[in-house]
């Protein structure tokens, strides 16, 4: 497995209609502007998603570092049991969040490998294009909207939820 890097990814210049607008950015990266007739998941699109995924991963890794520092700095042995319980609960919530983020980092790493293998952007179940806009909303998506919807319906039927 490749060595993990905590260095910030280089943000490549992306084609966008309004690169100064921060409200339309994902992890500081402007949405991809599709050119008419452009081949789906070409090199520019793959590079765009690599930058998004690496930026997202970097942000999550920074959060992990902040959590470790915070827990070291804030750890105290309060004499009052209520204060101790409050701190333990706070740390517990923070650790659960970091655990979810750790799983997300693994999923991001898996997705980056899919990009390198030219297997990114296509539905795992039916093989059709997932779509640039869906991938910008959820860069780690492995299913198209239709297959994901069917999966969720099946899950609700099984769990009764």
C-alpha positions in Angstrom: 0.0 0.0 0.0 1.3 3.5 -0.8 2.5 5.7 1.9 -0.1 8.2 3.1 0.7 11.8 2.7 -0.7 14.6 4.8 0.6 17.3 2.5 -2.1 19.5 0.9 -2.9 18.5 -2.7 -2.1 20.9 -5.4 -5.3 22.7 -6.6 -5.1 22.6 -10.4 -6.7 25.4 -12.3 -10.2 24.2 -13.2 -12.4 25.5 -16.0 -15.3 27.3 -14.5 -17.8 30.0 -15.4 -17.1 32.0 -12.2 -13.9 30.9 -10.4 -14.3 33.7 -7.8 -17.6 32.3 -6.4 -16.9 30.3 -3.2 -20.6 29.3 -2.8 -20.4 26.9 -5.7 -17.2 25.1 -4.7 -16.6 21.7 -3.3 -13.6 21.6 -0.9 -12.5 24.9 -2.5 -12.7 23.6 -6.1 -15.0 25.0 -8.7 -17.5 22.6 -10.3 -16.4 21.1 -13.6 -17.7 22.7 -16.7 -18.7 20.1 -19.3 -17.8 20.9 -22.8 -20.3 19.9 -25.5 -19.2 16.6 -27.1 -16.6 15.9 -24.5 -16.0 12.2 -23.8 -17.2 11.1 -20.3 -14.5 10.5 -17.7 -11.7 11.9 -19.9 -8.4 12.8 -18.4 -9.6 16.4 -17.4 -12.6 15.0 -15.5 -10.5 12.3 -13.8 -8.0 14.9 -12.7 -10.8 17.2 -11.5 -12.1 14.4 -9.2 -8.6 13.4 -8.0 -8.2 17.0 -6.8 -11.5 17.0 -5.1 -10.9 13.7 -3.4 -7.4 14.6 -2.3 -8.6 17.9 -0.9 -11.4 16.2 1.0 -8.9 13.6 2.3 -6.5 16.4 3.4 -9.3 18.2 5.3 -10.3 15.0 7.1 -6.7 14.3 8.1 -6.4 17.8 9.4 -9.5 17.2 11.6 -7.9 14.0 13.0 -4.8 16.0 13.9 -6.9 18.7 15.6 -8.8 16.1 17.5 -5.7 14.5 18.9 -4.3 17.9 19.9 -7.7 18.9 21.5 -8.0 15.7 23.5 -4.4 16.0 24.7 -4.8 19.6 25.7 -8.3 19.3 27.2 -7.8 16.0 29.1 -8.2 16.8 32.8 -9.1 14.8 35.9 -12.1 16.7 37.2 -12.9 16.1 40.8 -16.6 16.5 40.1 -18.1 13.3 38.6 -20.5 15.3 36.5 -17.7 17.3 34.9 -15.8 14.1 34.3 -18.8 12.4 32.7 -19.4 15.5 30.5 -15.9 15.4 29.3 -15.9 11.7 28.6 -19.2 12.0 26.6 -17.7 14.9 24.6 -14.6 12.8 23.8 -16.7 9.8 23.0 -18.8 11.8 20.5 -15.6 13.2 18.9 -14.1 9.7 18.6 -17.2 8.3 17.0 -17.1 11.2 14.5 -13.4 10.5 13.8 -14.2 6.8 13.3 -16.8 7.6 10.6 -14.3 10.0 9.0 -11.6 7.2 9.1 -13.9 5.0 7.2 -14.6 7.8 4.7 -10.8 8.3 4.2 -10.6 4.6 3.4 -13.4 5.0 0.9 -11.7 8.0 -0.6 -8.5 6.0 -1.0 -10.4 3.2 -2.7 -12.0 5.8 -5.0 -8.6 7.3 -5.9 -7.4 3.8 -6.9 -10.5 3.4 -9.1 -9.6 6.6 -10.9 -6.1 5.3 -11.5 -7.6 2.0 -12.8 -10.0 3.9 -15.2 -12.9 2.3 -13.3 -14.3 5.6 -11.9 -17.6 7.2 -12.8 -19.4 4.1 -13.9 -22.1 2.3 -11.9 -21.0 -0.9 -10.2 -24.4 -2.6 -10.8 -25.5 -1.6 -14.3 -22.3 -0.1 -15.8 -23.8 3.2 -17.1 -22.3 6.7 -16.4 -22.9 7.9 -12.9 -22.7 11.5 -14.1 -20.4 14.4 -13.3 -22.9 16.3 -11.2 -23.7 13.3 -9.0 -20.0 12.6 -8.6 -19.5 16.2 -7.6 -22.3 15.8 -5.0 -20.8 12.5 -3.8 -17.3 11.9 -5.2 -17.2 8.4 -3.7 -20.5 7.3 -5.4 -20.3 3.8 -6.9 -23.9 3.6 -8.1 -26.0 5.6 -10.5 -29.1 7.4 -9.1 -31.4 4.7 -10.4 -29.5 1.8 -8.8 -29.0 3.7 -5.6 -32.7 4.4 -5.4 -33.5 0.7 -6.0 -31.0 -0.3 -3.3 -32.6 2.1 -0.8 -36.1 0.7 -1.6 -34.8 -2.9 -1.1 -33.2 -1.9 2.2 -36.4 -0.3 3.4 -38.4 -3.3 2.5 -36.0 -5.6 4.4 -35.6 -3.5 7.5 -39.2 -2.2 7.5 -37.9 1.4 7.9 
